[in-house]
Amino acid sequence: MPYIESQQESGNPVKIYYEDYGKGKPIVLIHGWPVSHEMWEYQLNELLLYNFRCIAYDRRGFGKSDRPYNGYDYTTMADDLRSLLDKLDLQDVTLVGFSMGGGEVVRYCSRYNCERIAKVILVSSIAPYLTRSDSNPDGIDKEVFTGMEIKLRNDRPAFLEDFGKQFFGAGLLSRPVSNDILNWMKMLALSSSPRAVIDCLHAFSSTDLRSEMKSITVPALVIHGDDDKTVPIKVSGQQAASMIPK
């Protein structure tokens, strides 16, 4: 299976699993929490019809990548992304971050001046900052994330089943996807490291990226649903669009 090694300044190398399909201009897809690169199945199938090279990888702790005990902060995960881009020698990349993956996009551009990146796409991204504070009044109360962690520690499968329904907007009157899709996404989530899931919850809920948004100096597209219950558009997509120069 294809892996790259991400060598950090401290600690052992971490193997990052990726899949690489097609030829043409590269698109790198960063998955959301708490699943893996496999969530991109339908997008990959479509994008390959338009002569793109598509690379999707598993964040450390998720999917087939290594599961170290530490390293689930955005700086370390942006360094993993840098290792992938360097070792595959990718240029003029369209970098796509979904949900939690938007944090890696922003931190990478902040840390590496958008090196190797031609365009950025944030899809339902957590950037710039989710938690409510005096300077972020439209954010989500910290207690919501604390409650999520408690549920994950007490009954992870039950939490993931409920989270999946909320994620897709599934309810008694709304069935936008099949039970099979819900079960598939739950299984992707259950395959992730429990520690990585909780540490990444801390990362995407508490990391303040507002000062880093201006580092995205390449053309950017922000895609966000106006009724997103997981990552509300007002605190994320709308703010991101106003803070990114291009």
N, C-alpha and C positions, 0 to 999 in steps of 0.2 A: 504494500500500500504506500502511496506517496506521502512523505513527511518532510518537513524542514526542521532544523534544530534552531531554536531561539536561545542564543547564549546571552544571559544577563550578566551584569557586572558582579552580582553576587548570587551564589546558588548554582545548582547543576543545570545543564542544558535541558530545555523542555521541548519535546517533540510535538509539533503542530501538524495535524492532519489537514490535507487539502485535496480538492478535486479540481482538475484543470481540463476544460473541454474547448474544442473549436479553435479557429484561427481568426485573426483580425485584431482590431483594437481591444485592449483588455478591459474587462469589467471585474472588479473585485467586490464580492458580496459578503458583508459581515452580518451574521445572524443575530436574532434577538434573544432575550432571556425568557425562559430557561431551557431552550431547545438546542439545536445544532444546525450545521450547514444544510441538513436535509430539508429544512423548512423552505428552501429555495427551489424545490423540485419543479414546480410549475413555471416559475420565472425562467429558470435555466432552459427548460424545453422550448420556451418561446424565444428567448434572446438568441439562442443558437441559430434560429431560422434567419436571422438578420446579419450573419457573418461577424459576430463578436467572439472574442476569446473570453470565456467566463471561468473565473476562479472563485470557488467558495471554500471557506475553511472553517474548522471548528476552533472556537476560542478555547484556551487552556481550561481544563476542567470539564469540558463539554464534548459530546460526541466521542470521536476516536482519538482525540488529543490526550496528551499526558495530563495527569491529575495531581499536580504538586500541592503541598499543603498551603503554601503562600503564593502571593503574586497576583491577586485578583483586584488590584488597583488599576486605574486607567493608564498611568504612566507605563507600568509593566506590560499591559495588554497592547498599548500603542507600540511598544518596542517589539512585541511579537509580530505585529503587523509589519513593522519596518523590516524585520528579518525575512518575512515572506516576500515582500516586494524586492528586496535586495537579492535573495537567493534565486528567485525566478527571473531576476533582471527585467522587471516590468517597467515600461515607460508609458507616458501619456495615459495613465489609468483613469477610468471613471470609478470612483470609490463610493460604494453604496453602503450606508449604515442604517439598519433597521432597529428601531426602539433603542435598546441598550447600546447597539452597535454605533449609534450616532455619537456616543461619547468617545469611542476609539477614533472616529473620523476627526472630531474637533481636536482631541489631544494630539493626534498624529500631526495635524497641520500646525498646531501650536509648537510642537516639539521639533518638527523637522521642516518647517517652512513649506509645507505642501510638496516636498520633493517627490518627484515621479508622478505627481497627480495632475491631471488635466481638468477634471471636473469632479464635483462632489454632489451626491444626492442623499438627502436625509429623509427617511421614510418613517413617519410616526416616531420620530426620534425623541429621546429624553432631554436633549440639549435645548436650552442652556442650563437649566437648574430646576429641579422638581419640588424641593421642599419649601414649604411656606416659611417666610421670615418677614421681618419688618420691611426689608428691601425687596421682598418677593411675595407680595400679598396674595397673588393668584395661585400660589403653589399648593401642594398637598400637605396636609398636616402630618408631622413626623409620626404621630401615633398610628397612622394608617400603615406605614412601613413596619413599625414595631409589631403591629397585629399580624402582618403577613409573616414576619419571622417566627412569631410564636406558633402560628398554624403550621408552618413548614417543619418546625422542630417537633410538634406534637403528632401530626398526621400528614406527612408530605403528599401521599397519593390523593387524599381527600382534598387538600388545598389545590393541587394541580388540576384536579377535575373541575372544581369550581372556577378556578382561574381561567381555564380553557373556555368554559362557557361564557364568561364575561368577555374574554378576549375576542371571541367571534360574535358576541351579541346574541347568544342562543338563550332562549327562554321558552315559556309555555306557548307564546304566540309567535315567536320569531325563531325560525329554523333555517338560518342562512347557509349552514353547512350540514353534512350528514353526520350521524353518530360515528361513522367510520373515520371521518376526518378528525373529530374530537378525540377519539381513542388513539389515533395515530400520533397526534400532537402530544397527548398525555404520555405515550410511550417514549417519544423523543425526550421529553422533559425528565421522565423517571430514569433515563439512562445517564443523566448528568451527575456529576459529583455533588452530593448533598452539601459539602462544605463550600464548593464553588458557587452553588446556587445562593447560599446565604451571604457569602462574602460579596458576590456580585450585586445582590440586592442592596447591600450597604453602599457599594460603589455608585450605582446608577441613581440611588435616591439622595445621596449626600454630596456628590461632587458638584461643585459650583464652577461651571465652564463659561460664565458670562464674560469674563475678561479675555477669554481665548477665542471668542467667536470671530473677532476681527482678523484672526490669523488665517481664516479661510479666504485666501486672495484669488482663488480660481473661481470660475463661474459655478454657481450652486443652484440646485433645485430643491425646494422643500415641499414634500408631499405629506399631507396630514388630514385625517378625517375630522370633520367638524363636530362629530358626536363621539369621539374617542373616549371611552370610559377608563382606559388604563393609563393613557398619557394625554391628559386634556390639552387641546390645541392652544388655549389661551396662554398657558404657562410655557409651552414648548414651541410648537410650530410657528405661531405668530411672532413670538419673541425672537426665535432664530432668524426668521425672514427679515426682521427689522434690524438685526445686529450684524448680519453678514454683508460685507461691502458690495458683493456682486450677486 
